[in-house]
Amino acid sequence: MLGSGELKPFCETHQLTYTNIVNLKNGKLKREEPRLVQRVLVSLGIPAQQLRFPLTSKTTWFVLPDAEALASFQAQLHFLVSPKL
């Protein structure tokens, strides 16, 4: 969604580490980073809370507060995965 050259300013504005964001984007993080994913979602205007259920589970779920946040997330996801002409 960010144009060429816009990722670094985005990271600086939202106090995100550029290298971590690039590695997240490319699927090259060395371990799961649910807090980083949560911070990115919040930076994109999608308030998400982490949920781990059961508490001993290693899987992190992200809970959105309402249908509007879900619709926003789905629209952004659709934009990212839809074929570009």
Buried (B, 14 or more C-beta within 10 A) or exposed (E): EEEEEEBEEBBEEEEBEEEBBBBBEEEEBEEEBBEBBBBBBEBBEBBBEEEEEEEEEEEBEBEBEEEEBEEBBEEBEEEEEEEEE
